[in-house]
Amino acid sequence: MSHKGLIQPNQRIIYIGCTNKGVAINDKDLNGMFDQTLYFGTPSYSDRYKIWKETLTKIIGKEYDIDYDVLAQMSLGYPPESVKFF
């Protein structure tokens, strides 16, 4: 609404929305907000391996002897934002 006065009737505007919380949004609500939606799949095995390794290394402060292979296999189907530590 803050841009309403800046848009002229002869102009075309594209609004792009992006979220990493897509699994928490009801598809009906998401489709109501946008004319078109694009879904990106969950990360591959190698990407999950890297996500786990980089996240844990960042938290611990050094590379640690953890079986990232098992973590990558167990997190199949989960989005990247599921790997969270507080």
PDB file of N, CA, C and O in Angstrom:
ATOM      1  N   MET A   1       0.820  -1.197   0.000  1.00  0.00           N
ATOM      2  CA  MET A   1       0.000   0.000   0.000  1.00  0.00           C
ATOM      3  C   MET A   1       0.868   1.267   0.000  1.00  0.00           C
ATOM      4  O   MET A   1       0.414   2.327  -0.432  1.00  0.00           O
ATOM      5  N   SER A   2       2.095   1.165   0.475  1.00  0.00           N
ATOM      6  CA  SER A   2       2.949   2.354   0.539  1.00  0.00           C
ATOM      7  C   SER A   2       3.347   2.846  -0.856  1.00  0.00           C
ATOM      8  O   SER A   2       3.738   4.003  -1.007  1.00  0.00           O
ATOM      9  N   HIS A   3       3.255   1.993  -1.867  1.00  0.00           N
ATOM     10  CA  HIS A   3       3.630   2.365  -3.234  1.00  0.00           C
ATOM     11  C   HIS A   3       2.418   2.715  -4.086  1.00  0.00           C
ATOM     12  O   HIS A   3       2.566   3.011  -5.272  1.00  0.00           O
ATOM     13  N   LYS A   4       1.240   2.687  -3.510  1.00  0.00           N
ATOM     14  CA  LYS A   4       0.007   2.857  -4.276  1.00  0.00           C
ATOM     15  C   LYS A   4      -0.006   4.163  -5.070  1.00  0.00           C
ATOM     16  O   LYS A   4      -0.435   4.165  -6.224  1.00  0.00           O
ATOM     17  N   GLY A   5       0.439   5.241  -4.503  1.00  0.00           N
ATOM     18  CA  GLY A   5       0.436   6.525  -5.194  1.00  0.00           C
ATOM     19  C   GLY A   5       1.489   6.643  -6.282  1.00  0.00           C
ATOM     20  O   GLY A   5       1.414   7.547  -7.115  1.00  0.00           O
ATOM     21  N   LEU A   6       2.467   5.749  -6.292  1.00  0.00           N
ATOM     22  CA  LEU A   6       3.552   5.805  -7.264  1.00  0.00           C
ATOM     23  C   LEU A   6       3.261   5.018  -8.538  1.00  0.00           C
ATOM     24  O   LEU A   6       3.955   5.195  -9.538  1.00  0.00           O
ATOM     25  N   ILE A   7       2.262   4.165  -8.520  1.00  0.00           N
ATOM     26  CA  ILE A   7       1.962   3.298  -9.659  1.00  0.00           C
ATOM     27  C   ILE A   7       0.930   3.978 -10.555  1.00  0.00           C
ATOM     28  O   ILE A   7      -0.138   4.387 -10.099  1.00  0.00           O
ATOM     29  N   GLN A   8       1.270   4.090 -11.836  1.00  0.00           N
ATOM     30  CA  GLN A   8       0.376   4.687 -12.819  1.00  0.00           C
ATOM     31  C   GLN A   8      -0.418   3.580 -13.521  1.00  0.00           C
ATOM     32  O   GLN A   8       0.060   2.450 -13.615  1.00  0.00           O
ATOM     33  N   PRO A   9      -1.619   3.888 -14.015  1.00  0.00           N
ATOM     34  CA  PRO A   9      -2.450   2.858 -14.655  1.00  0.00           C
ATOM     35  C   PRO A   9      -1.804   2.170 -15.858  1.00  0.00           C
ATOM     36  O   PRO A   9      -2.147   1.028 -16.163  1.00  0.00           O
ATOM     37  N   ASN A  10      -0.879   2.838 -16.545  1.00  0.00           N
ATOM     38  CA  ASN A  10      -0.257   2.247 -17.732  1.00  0.00           C
ATOM     39  C   ASN A  10       1.019   1.455 -17.404  1.00  0.00           C
ATOM     40  O   ASN A  10       1.684   0.972 -18.320  1.00  0.00           O
ATOM     41  N   GLN A  11       1.365   1.316 -16.148  1.00  0.00           N
ATOM     42  CA  GLN A  11       2.572   0.589 -15.740  1.00  0.00           C
ATOM     43  C   GLN A  11       2.227  -0.843 -15.360  1.00  0.00           C
ATOM     44  O   GLN A  11       1.132  -1.133 -14.880  1.00  0.00           O
ATOM     45  N   ARG A  12       3.189  -1.728 -15.587  1.00  0.00           N
ATOM     46  CA  ARG A  12       3.048  -3.123 -15.175  1.00  0.00           C
ATOM     47  C   ARG A  12       4.009  -3.367 -14.024  1.00  0.00           C
ATOM     48  O   ARG A  12       5.179  -2.989 -14.087  1.00  0.00           O
ATOM     49  N   ILE A  13       3.515  -3.993 -12.988  1.00  0.00           N
ATOM     50  CA  ILE A  13       4.306  -4.245 -11.783  1.00  0.00           C
ATOM     51  C   ILE A  13       4.280  -5.747 -11.498  1.00  0.00           C
ATOM     52  O   ILE A  13       3.236  -6.392 -11.603  1.00  0.00           O
ATOM     53  N   ILE A  14       5.427  -6.286 -11.141  1.00  0.00           N
ATOM     54  CA  ILE A  14       5.517  -7.682 -10.718  1.00  0.00           C
ATOM     55  C   ILE A  14       5.973  -7.688  -9.267  1.00  0.00           C
ATOM     56  O   ILE A  14       7.022  -7.137  -8.935  1.00  0.00           O
ATOM     57  N   TYR A  15       5.188  -8.304  -8.416  1.00  0.00           N
ATOM     58  CA  TYR A  15       5.566  -8.486  -7.019  1.00  0.00           C
ATOM     59  C   TYR A  15       6.021  -9.923  -6.838  1.00  0.00           C
ATOM     60  O   TYR A  15       5.336 -10.860  -7.248  1.00  0.00           O
ATOM     61  N   ILE A  16       7.153 -10.082  -6.235  1.00  0.00           N
ATOM     62  CA  ILE A  16       7.694 -11.415  -5.997  1.00  0.00           C
ATOM     63  C   ILE A  16       7.792 -11.628  -4.494  1.00  0.00           C
ATOM     64  O   ILE A  16       8.401 -10.831  -3.781  1.00  0.00           O
ATOM     65  N   GLY A  17       7.194 -12.699  -4.028  1.00  0.00           N
ATOM     66  CA  GLY A  17       7.276 -13.053  -2.615  1.00  0.00           C
ATOM     67  C   GLY A  17       8.132 -14.288  -2.454  1.00  0.00           C
ATOM     68  O   GLY A  17       8.081 -15.197  -3.282  1.00  0.00           O
ATOM     69  N   CYS A  18       8.907 -14.324  -1.406  1.00  0.00           N
ATOM     70  CA  CYS A  18       9.792 -15.454  -1.163  1.00  0.00           C
ATOM     71  C   CYS A  18       9.756 -15.800   0.321  1.00  0.00           C
ATOM     72  O   CYS A  18       9.762 -14.914   1.175  1.00  0.00           O
ATOM     73  N   THR A  19       9.718 -17.087   0.614  1.00  0.00           N
ATOM     74  CA  THR A  19       9.733 -17.514   2.007  1.00  0.00           C
ATOM     75  C   THR A  19      10.497 -18.826   2.145  1.00  0.00           C
ATOM     76  O   THR A  19      10.518 -19.647   1.228  1.00  0.00           O
ATOM     77  N   ASN A  20      11.111 -19.006   3.279  1.00  0.00           N
ATOM     78  CA  ASN A  20      11.708 -20.298   3.595  1.00  0.00           C
ATOM     79  C   ASN A  20      10.835 -21.044   4.589  1.00  0.00           C
ATOM     80  O   ASN A  20      11.239 -22.068   5.141  1.00  0.00           O
ATOM     81  N   LYS A  21       9.646 -20.529   4.812  1.00  0.00           N
ATOM     82  CA  LYS A  21       8.683 -21.156   5.719  1.00  0.00           C
ATOM     83  C   LYS A  21       7.486 -21.701   4.948  1.00  0.00           C
ATOM     84  O   LYS A  21       6.376 -21.762   5.476  1.00  0.00           O
ATOM     85  N   GLY A  22       7.715 -22.094   3.707  1.00  0.00           N
ATOM     86  CA  GLY A  22       6.636 -22.553   2.845  1.00  0.00           C
ATOM     87  C   GLY A  22       5.845 -23.716   3.398  1.00  0.00           C
ATOM     88  O   GLY A  22       4.643 -23.816   3.151  1.00  0.00           O
ATOM     89  N   VAL A  23       6.495 -24.603   4.145  1.00  0.00           N
ATOM     90  CA  VAL A  23       5.785 -25.754   4.707  1.00  0.00           C
ATOM     91  C   VAL A  23       4.809 -25.326   5.791  1.00  0.00           C
ATOM     92  O   VAL A  23       3.879 -26.068   6.105  1.00  0.00           O
ATOM     93  N   ALA A  24       5.003 -24.134   6.373  1.00  0.00           N
ATOM     94  CA  ALA A  24       4.130 -23.670   7.447  1.00  0.00           C
ATOM     95  C   ALA A  24       2.941 -22.866   6.921  1.00  0.00           C
ATOM     96  O   ALA A  24       2.038 -22.515   7.681  1.00  0.00           O
ATOM     97  N   ILE A  25       2.944 -22.576   5.617  1.00  0.00           N
ATOM     98  CA  ILE A  25       1.864 -21.788   5.025  1.00  0.00           C
ATOM     99  C   ILE A  25       0.884 -22.726   4.335  1.00  0.00           C
ATOM    100  O   ILE A  25       1.279 -23.623   3.590  1.00  0.00           O
ATOM    101  N   ASN A  26      -0.380 -22.507   4.590  1.00  0.00           N
ATOM    102  CA  ASN A  26      -1.428 -23.285   3.952  1.00  0.00           C
ATOM    103  C   ASN A  26      -1.416 -22.997   2.445  1.00  0.00           C
ATOM    104  O   ASN A  26      -1.377 -21.835   2.041  1.00  0.00           O
ATOM    105  N   ASP A  27      -1.450 -24.055   1.604  1.00  0.00           N
ATOM    106  CA  ASP A  27      -1.418 -23.869   0.152  1.00  0.00           C
ATOM    107  C   ASP A  27      -2.548 -22.967  -0.334  1.00  0.00           C
ATOM    108  O   ASP A  27      -2.361 -22.180  -1.262  1.00  0.00           O
ATOM    109  N   LYS A  28      -3.708 -23.076   0.283  1.00  0.00           N
ATOM    110  CA  LYS A  28      -4.853 -22.248  -0.108  1.00  0.00           C
ATOM    111  C   LYS A  28      -4.544 -20.768   0.134  1.00  0.00           C
ATOM    112  O   LYS A  28      -4.864 -19.926  -0.705  1.00  0.00           O
ATOM    113  N   ASP A  29      -3.929 -20.448   1.266  1.00  0.00           N
ATOM    114  CA  ASP A  29      -3.555 -19.070   1.564  1.00  0.00           C
ATOM    115  C   ASP A  29      -2.482 -18.568   0.607  1.00  0.00           C
ATOM    116  O   ASP A  29      -2.539 -17.431   0.139  1.00  0.00           O
ATOM    117  N   LEU A  30      -1.501 -19.426   0.318  1.00  0.00           N
ATOM    118  CA  LEU A  30      -0.405 -19.052  -0.569  1.00  0.00           C
ATOM    119  C   LEU A  30      -0.920 -18.782  -1.976  1.00  0.00           C
ATOM    120  O   LEU A  30      -0.512 -17.805  -2.604  1.00  0.00           O
ATOM    121  N   ASN A  31      -1.798 -19.622  -2.472  1.00  0.00           N
ATOM    122  CA  ASN A  31      -2.349 -19.431  -3.808  1.00  0.00           C
ATOM    123  C   ASN A  31      -3.233 -18.196  -3.878  1.00  0.00           C
ATOM    124  O   ASN A  31      -3.366 -17.596  -4.944  1.00  0.00           O
ATOM    125  N   GLY A  32      -3.836 -17.808  -2.765  1.00  0.00           N
ATOM    126  CA  GLY A  32      -4.654 -16.612  -2.735  1.00  0.00           C
ATOM    127  C   GLY A  32      -3.838 -15.326  -2.784  1.00  0.00           C
ATOM    128  O   GLY A  32      -4.348 -14.280  -3.184  1.00  0.00           O
ATOM    129  N   MET A  33      -2.573 -15.400  -2.380  1.00  0.00           N
ATOM    130  CA  MET A  33      -1.720 -14.218  -2.361  1.00  0.00           C
ATOM    131  C   MET A  33      -1.077 -13.936  -3.714  1.00  0.00           C
ATOM    132  O   MET A  33      -0.796 -12.782  -4.039  1.00  0.00           O
ATOM    133  N   PHE A  34      -0.843 -14.982  -4.505  1.00  0.00           N
ATOM    134  CA  PHE A  34      -0.103 -14.836  -5.757  1.00  0.00           C
ATOM    135  C   PHE A  34      -0.854 -15.492  -6.908  1.00  0.00           C
ATOM    136  O   PHE A  34      -1.575 -16.471  -6.720  1.00  0.00           O
ATOM    137  N   ASP A  35      -0.674 -14.936  -8.100  1.00  0.00           N
ATOM    138  CA  ASP A  35      -1.263 -15.537  -9.294  1.00  0.00           C
ATOM    139  C   ASP A  35      -0.543 -16.826  -9.667  1.00  0.00           C
ATOM    140  O   ASP A  35      -1.165 -17.776 -10.143  1.00  0.00           O
ATOM    141  N   GLN A  36       0.752 -16.856  -9.452  1.00  0.00           N
ATOM    142  CA  GLN A  36       1.554 -18.038  -9.770  1.00  0.00           C
ATOM    143  C   GLN A  36       2.485 -18.337  -8.601  1.00  0.00           C
ATOM    144  O   GLN A  36       2.959 -17.428  -7.919  1.00  0.00           O
ATOM    145  N   THR A  37       2.737 -19.606  -8.384  1.00  0.00           N
ATOM    146  CA  THR A  37       3.680 -20.008  -7.348  1.00  0.00           C
ATOM    147  C   THR A  37       4.675 -21.002  -7.925  1.00  0.00           C
ATOM    148  O   THR A  37       4.336 -21.799  -8.800  1.00  0.00           O
ATOM    149  N   LEU A  38       5.893 -20.947  -7.434  1.00  0.00           N
ATOM    150  CA  LEU A  38       6.942 -21.881  -7.818  1.00  0.00           C
ATOM    151  C   LEU A  38       7.408 -22.605  -6.563  1.00  0.00           C
ATOM    152  O   LEU A  38       7.645 -21.985  -5.526  1.00  0.00           O
ATOM    153  N   TYR A  39       7.535 -23.896  -6.666  1.00  0.00           N
ATOM    154  CA  TYR A  39       8.028 -24.682  -5.544  1.00  0.00           C
ATOM    155  C   TYR A  39       9.384 -25.267  -5.905  1.00  0.00           C
ATOM    156  O   TYR A  39       9.584 -25.781  -7.006  1.00  0.00           O
ATOM    157  N   PHE A  40      10.303 -25.183  -4.969  1.00  0.00           N
ATOM    158  CA  PHE A  40      11.627 -25.761  -5.151  1.00  0.00           C
ATOM    159  C   PHE A  40      11.726 -26.963  -4.235  1.00  0.00           C
ATOM    160  O   PHE A  40      11.287 -26.919  -3.086  1.00  0.00           O
ATOM    161  N   GLY A  41      12.294 -28.015  -4.740  1.00  0.00           N
ATOM    162  CA  GLY A  41      12.388 -29.254  -3.979  1.00  0.00           C
ATOM    163  C   GLY A  41      13.323 -29.165  -2.785  1.00  0.00           C
ATOM    164  O   GLY A  41      14.052 -28.189  -2.602  1.00  0.00           O
ATOM    165  N   THR A  42      13.277 -30.204  -1.991  1.00  0.00           N
ATOM    166  CA  THR A  42      14.163 -30.269  -0.831  1.00  0.00           C
ATOM    167  C   THR A  42      15.586 -30.568  -1.299  1.00  0.00           C
ATOM    168  O   THR A  42      15.777 -31.064  -2.409  1.00  0.00           O
ATOM    169  N   PRO A  43      16.575 -30.275  -0.476  1.00  0.00           N
ATOM    170  CA  PRO A  43      17.975 -30.449  -0.879  1.00  0.00           C
ATOM    171  C   PRO A  43      18.349 -31.907  -1.146  1.00  0.00           C
ATOM    172  O   PRO A  43      17.786 -32.833  -0.560  1.00  0.00           O
ATOM    173  N   SER A  44      19.301 -32.079  -2.036  1.00  0.00           N
ATOM    174  CA  SER A  44      19.824 -33.410  -2.345  1.00  0.00           C
ATOM    175  C   SER A  44      20.671 -33.922  -1.169  1.00  0.00           C
ATOM    176  O   SER A  44      20.942 -33.191  -0.216  1.00  0.00           O
ATOM    177  N   TYR A  45      21.076 -35.176  -1.260  1.00  0.00           N
ATOM    178  CA  TYR A  45      21.905 -35.776  -0.209  1.00  0.00           C
ATOM    179  C   TYR A  45      23.178 -34.949   0.017  1.00  0.00           C
ATOM    180  O   TYR A  45      23.520 -34.621   1.154  1.00  0.00           O
ATOM    181  N   SER A  46      23.869 -34.620  -1.069  1.00  0.00           N
ATOM    182  CA  SER A  46      25.136 -33.888  -0.919  1.00  0.00           C
ATOM    183  C   SER A  46      24.912 -32.491  -0.339  1.00  0.00           C
ATOM    184  O   SER A  46      25.736 -31.998   0.431  1.00  0.00           O
ATOM    185  N   ASP A  47      23.798 -31.854  -0.707  1.00  0.00           N
ATOM    186  CA  ASP A  47      23.495 -30.545  -0.137  1.00  0.00           C
ATOM    187  C   ASP A  47      23.172 -30.651   1.352  1.00  0.00           C
ATOM    188  O   ASP A  47      23.601 -29.809   2.142  1.00  0.00           O
ATOM    189  N   ARG A  48      22.417 -31.684   1.738  1.00  0.00           N
ATOM    190  CA  ARG A  48      22.112 -31.878   3.161  1.00  0.00           C
ATOM    191  C   ARG A  48      23.383 -32.145   3.955  1.00  0.00           C
ATOM    192  O   ARG A  48      23.536 -31.645   5.070  1.00  0.00           O
ATOM    193  N   TYR A  49      24.289 -32.924   3.392  1.00  0.00           N
ATOM    194  CA  TYR A  49      25.578 -33.207   4.030  1.00  0.00           C
ATOM    195  C   TYR A  49      26.321 -31.896   4.304  1.00  0.00           C
ATOM    196  O   TYR A  49      26.827 -31.681   5.406  1.00  0.00           O
ATOM    197  N   LYS A  50      26.381 -31.018   3.289  1.00  0.00           N
ATOM    198  CA  LYS A  50      27.076 -29.731   3.429  1.00  0.00           C
ATOM    199  C   LYS A  50      26.382 -28.840   4.457  1.00  0.00           C
ATOM    200  O   LYS A  50      27.039 -28.183   5.264  1.00  0.00           O
ATOM    201  N   ILE A  51      25.051 -28.824   4.421  1.00  0.00           N
ATOM    202  CA  ILE A  51      24.299 -27.990   5.369  1.00  0.00           C
ATOM    203  C   ILE A  51      24.603 -28.416   6.797  1.00  0.00           C
ATOM    204  O   ILE A  51      24.886 -27.577   7.652  1.00  0.00           O
ATOM    205  N   TRP A  52      24.546 -29.720   7.058  1.00  0.00           N
ATOM    206  CA  TRP A  52      24.832 -30.226   8.406  1.00  0.00           C
ATOM    207  C   TRP A  52      26.261 -29.887   8.823  1.00  0.00           C
ATOM    208  O   TRP A  52      26.495 -29.405   9.931  1.00  0.00           O
ATOM    209  N   LYS A  53      27.210 -30.143   7.929  1.00  0.00           N
ATOM    210  CA  LYS A  53      28.615 -29.924   8.270  1.00  0.00           C
ATOM    211  C   LYS A  53      28.900 -28.445   8.537  1.00  0.00           C
ATOM    212  O   LYS A  53      29.553 -28.109   9.525  1.00  0.00           O
ATOM    213  N   GLU A  54      28.416 -27.567   7.667  1.00  0.00           N
ATOM    214  CA  GLU A  54      28.663 -26.140   7.840  1.00  0.00           C
ATOM    215  C   GLU A  54      27.965 -25.597   9.084  1.00  0.00           C
ATOM    216  O   GLU A  54      28.533 -24.782   9.811  1.00  0.00           O
ATOM    217  N   THR A  55      26.734 -26.046   9.330  1.00  0.00           N
ATOM    218  CA  THR A  55      25.984 -25.558  10.489  1.00  0.00           C
ATOM    219  C   THR A  55      26.639 -25.988  11.796  1.00  0.00           C
ATOM    220  O   THR A  55      26.834 -25.170  12.695  1.00  0.00           O
ATOM    221  N   LEU A  56      26.975 -27.258  11.899  1.00  0.00           N
ATOM    222  CA  LEU A  56      27.594 -27.748  13.143  1.00  0.00           C
ATOM    223  C   LEU A  56      28.991 -27.177  13.347  1.00  0.00           C
ATOM    224  O   LEU A  56      29.374 -26.881  14.478  1.00  0.00           O
ATOM    225  N   THR A  57      29.757 -27.017  12.273  1.00  0.00           N
ATOM    226  CA  THR A  57      31.090 -26.426  12.383  1.00  0.00           C
ATOM    227  C   THR A  57      30.987 -24.984  12.874  1.00  0.00           C
ATOM    228  O   THR A  57      31.804 -24.539  13.680  1.00  0.00           O
ATOM    229  N   LYS A  58      29.986 -24.259  12.388  1.00  0.00           N
ATOM    230  CA  LYS A  58      29.782 -22.873  12.809  1.00  0.00           C
ATOM    231  C   LYS A  58      29.416 -22.801  14.292  1.00  0.00           C
ATOM    232  O   LYS A  58      29.901 -21.928  15.012  1.00  0.00           O
ATOM    233  N   ILE A  59      28.571 -23.708  14.740  1.00  0.00           N
ATOM    234  CA  ILE A  59      28.124 -23.695  16.130  1.00  0.00           C
ATOM    235  C   ILE A  59      29.230 -24.130  17.084  1.00  0.00           C
ATOM    236  O   ILE A  59      29.454 -23.498  18.116  1.00  0.00           O
ATOM    237  N   ILE A  60      29.920 -25.213  16.732  1.00  0.00           N
ATOM    238  CA  ILE A  60      30.970 -25.754  17.602  1.00  0.00           C
ATOM    239  C   ILE A  60      32.231 -24.890  17.549  1.00  0.00           C
ATOM    240  O   ILE A  60      32.980 -24.813  18.523  1.00  0.00           O
ATOM    241  N   GLY A  61      32.456 -24.247  16.412  1.00  0.00           N
ATOM    242  CA  GLY A  61      33.628 -23.395  16.265  1.00  0.00           C
ATOM    243  C   GLY A  61      34.798 -24.090  15.603  1.00  0.00           C
ATOM    244  O   GLY A  61      35.821 -23.457  15.341  1.00  0.00           O
ATOM    245  N   LYS A  62      34.673 -25.360  15.330  1.00  0.00           N
ATOM    246  CA  LYS A  62      35.708 -26.111  14.623  1.00  0.00           C
ATOM    247  C   LYS A  62      35.059 -27.346  14.006  1.00  0.00           C
ATOM    248  O   LYS A  62      33.951 -27.738  14.373  1.00  0.00           O
ATOM    249  N   GLU A  63      35.769 -27.942  13.073  1.00  0.00           N
ATOM    250  CA  GLU A  63      35.253 -29.168  12.469  1.00  0.00           C
ATOM    251  C   GLU A  63      35.352 -30.293  13.489  1.00  0.00           C
ATOM    252  O   GLU A  63      36.386 -30.465  14.135  1.00  0.00           O
ATOM    253  N   TYR A  64      34.299 -31.039  13.629  1.00  0.00           N
ATOM    254  CA  TYR A  64      34.212 -32.070  14.649  1.00  0.00           C
ATOM    255  C   TYR A  64      33.987 -33.421  13.987  1.00  0.00           C
ATOM    256  O   TYR A  64      33.427 -33.487  12.892  1.00  0.00           O
ATOM    257  N   ASP A  65      34.413 -34.489  14.631  1.00  0.00           N
ATOM    258  CA  ASP A  65      34.288 -35.838  14.070  1.00  0.00           C
ATOM    259  C   ASP A  65      32.857 -36.365  14.292  1.00  0.00           C
ATOM    260  O   ASP A  65      32.590 -37.105  15.239  1.00  0.00           O
ATOM    261  N   ILE A  66      31.960 -35.966  13.399  1.00  0.00           N
ATOM    262  CA  ILE A  66      30.564 -36.389  13.452  1.00  0.00           C
ATOM    263  C   ILE A  66      30.247 -37.106  12.150  1.00  0.00           C
ATOM    264  O   ILE A  66      30.785 -36.754  11.100  1.00  0.00           O
ATOM    265  N   ASP A  67      29.393 -38.091  12.208  1.00  0.00           N
ATOM    266  CA  ASP A  67      29.010 -38.815  11.005  1.00  0.00           C
ATOM    267  C   ASP A  67      27.924 -38.024  10.267  1.00  0.00           C
ATOM    268  O   ASP A  67      26.731 -38.272  10.437  1.00  0.00           O
ATOM    269  N   TYR A  68      28.361 -37.082   9.456  1.00  0.00           N
ATOM    270  CA  TYR A  68      27.431 -36.240   8.701  1.00  0.00           C
ATOM    271  C   TYR A  68      26.622 -37.065   7.701  1.00  0.00           C
ATOM    272  O   TYR A  68      25.520 -36.677   7.313  1.00  0.00           O
ATOM    273  N   ASP A  69      27.170 -38.187   7.294  1.00  0.00           N
ATOM    274  CA  ASP A  69      26.485 -39.081   6.370  1.00  0.00           C
ATOM    275  C   ASP A  69      25.144 -39.539   6.951  1.00  0.00           C
ATOM    276  O   ASP A  69      24.129 -39.537   6.254  1.00  0.00           O
ATOM    277  N   VAL A  70      25.143 -39.924   8.212  1.00  0.00           N
ATOM    278  CA  VAL A  70      23.911 -40.387   8.869  1.00  0.00           C
ATOM    279  C   VAL A  70      22.918 -39.235   8.993  1.00  0.00           C
ATOM    280  O   VAL A  70      21.723 -39.415   8.756  1.00  0.00           O
ATOM    281  N   LEU A  71      23.404 -38.058   9.361  1.00  0.00           N
ATOM    282  CA  LEU A  71      22.520 -36.898   9.470  1.00  0.00           C
ATOM    283  C   LEU A  71      21.900 -36.555   8.120  1.00  0.00           C
ATOM    284  O   LEU A  71      20.714 -36.236   8.041  1.00  0.00           O
ATOM    285  N   ALA A  72      22.696 -36.620   7.065  1.00  0.00           N
ATOM    286  CA  ALA A  72      22.188 -36.317   5.724  1.00  0.00           C
ATOM    287  C   ALA A  72      21.135 -37.334   5.295  1.00  0.00           C
ATOM    288  O   ALA A  72      20.141 -36.969   4.667  1.00  0.00           O
ATOM    289  N   GLN A  73      21.345 -38.602   5.628  1.00  0.00           N
ATOM    290  CA  GLN A  73      20.366 -39.639   5.277  1.00  0.00           C
ATOM    291  C   GLN A  73      19.083 -39.471   6.087  1.00  0.00           C
ATOM    292  O   GLN A  73      17.986 -39.618   5.548  1.00  0.00           O
ATOM    293  N   MET A  74      19.213 -39.166   7.367  1.00  0.00           N
ATOM    294  CA  MET A  74      18.040 -39.045   8.239  1.00  0.00           C
ATOM    295  C   MET A  74      17.205 -37.799   7.943  1.00  0.00           C
ATOM    296  O   MET A  74      16.019 -37.758   8.269  1.00  0.00           O
ATOM    297  N   SER A  75      17.803 -36.802   7.340  1.00  0.00           N
ATOM    298  CA  SER A  75      17.076 -35.566   7.075  1.00  0.00           C
ATOM    299  C   SER A  75      16.482 -35.526   5.661  1.00  0.00           C
ATOM    300  O   SER A  75      16.131 -34.451   5.174  1.00  0.00           O
ATOM    301  N   LEU A  76      16.370 -36.651   5.018  1.00  0.00           N
ATOM    302  CA  LEU A  76      15.754 -36.739   3.697  1.00  0.00           C
ATOM    303  C   LEU A  76      14.321 -36.214   3.753  1.00  0.00           C
ATOM    304  O   LEU A  76      13.535 -36.637   4.601  1.00  0.00           O
ATOM    305  N   GLY A  77      13.985 -35.306   2.863  1.00  0.00           N
ATOM    306  CA  GLY A  77      12.638 -34.760   2.801  1.00  0.00           C
ATOM    307  C   GLY A  77      12.423 -33.512   3.632  1.00  0.00           C
ATOM    308  O   GLY A  77      11.364 -32.889   3.549  1.00  0.00           O
ATOM    309  N   TYR A  78      13.403 -33.140   4.426  1.00  0.00           N
ATOM    310  CA  TYR A  78      13.276 -31.946   5.261  1.00  0.00           C
ATOM    311  C   TYR A  78      13.838 -30.734   4.527  1.00  0.00           C
ATOM    312  O   TYR A  78      14.832 -30.861   3.812  1.00  0.00           O
ATOM    313  N   PRO A  79      13.228 -29.564   4.685  1.00  0.00           N
ATOM    314  CA  PRO A  79      13.777 -28.354   4.067  1.00  0.00           C
ATOM    315  C   PRO A  79      15.001 -27.878   4.835  1.00  0.00           C
ATOM    316  O   PRO A  79      15.175 -28.243   5.998  1.00  0.00           O
ATOM    317  N   PRO A  80      15.853 -27.070   4.210  1.00  0.00           N
ATOM    318  CA  PRO A  80      17.088 -26.613   4.868  1.00  0.00           C
ATOM    319  C   PRO A  80      16.855 -25.871   6.178  1.00  0.00           C
ATOM    320  O   PRO A  80      17.683 -25.959   7.084  1.00  0.00           O
ATOM    321  N   GLU A  81      15.746 -25.142   6.299  1.00  0.00           N
ATOM    322  CA  GLU A  81      15.514 -24.386   7.544  1.00  0.00           C
ATOM    323  C   GLU A  81      15.210 -25.286   8.724  1.00  0.00           C
ATOM    324  O   GLU A  81      15.119 -24.805   9.853  1.00  0.00           O
ATOM    325  N   SER A  82      15.051 -26.577   8.491  1.00  0.00           N
ATOM    326  CA  SER A  82      14.805 -27.513   9.598  1.00  0.00           C
ATOM    327  C   SER A  82      16.071 -27.751  10.410  1.00  0.00           C
ATOM    328  O   SER A  82      15.996 -28.201  11.554  1.00  0.00           O
ATOM    329  N   VAL A  83      17.226 -27.456   9.836  1.00  0.00           N
ATOM    330  CA  VAL A  83      18.491 -27.619  10.557  1.00  0.00           C
ATOM    331  C   VAL A  83      18.740 -26.329  11.324  1.00  0.00           C
ATOM    332  O   VAL A  83      19.426 -25.428  10.842  1.00  0.00           O
ATOM    333  N   LYS A  84      18.175 -26.253  12.521  1.00  0.00           N
ATOM    334  CA  LYS A  84      18.295 -25.051  13.328  1.00  0.00           C
ATOM    335  C   LYS A  84      18.824 -25.398  14.703  1.00  0.00           C
ATOM    336  O   LYS A  84      18.464 -26.417  15.293  1.00  0.00           O
ATOM    337  N   PHE A  85      19.678 -24.538  15.195  1.00  0.00           N
ATOM    338  CA  PHE A  85      20.200 -24.700  16.538  1.00  0.00           C
ATOM    339  C   PHE A  85      20.160 -23.342  17.209  1.00  0.00           C
ATOM    340  O   PHE A  85      20.428 -22.324  16.570  1.00  0.00           O
ATOM    341  N   PHE A  86      19.836 -23.315  18.458  1.00  0.00           N
ATOM    342  CA  PHE A  86      19.739 -22.044  19.167  1.00  0.00           C
ATOM    343  C   PHE A  86      20.817 -21.947  20.203  1.00  0.00           C
ATOM    344  O   PHE A  86      20.904 -20.943  20.911  1.00  0.00           O
TER     345      PHE A  86
END
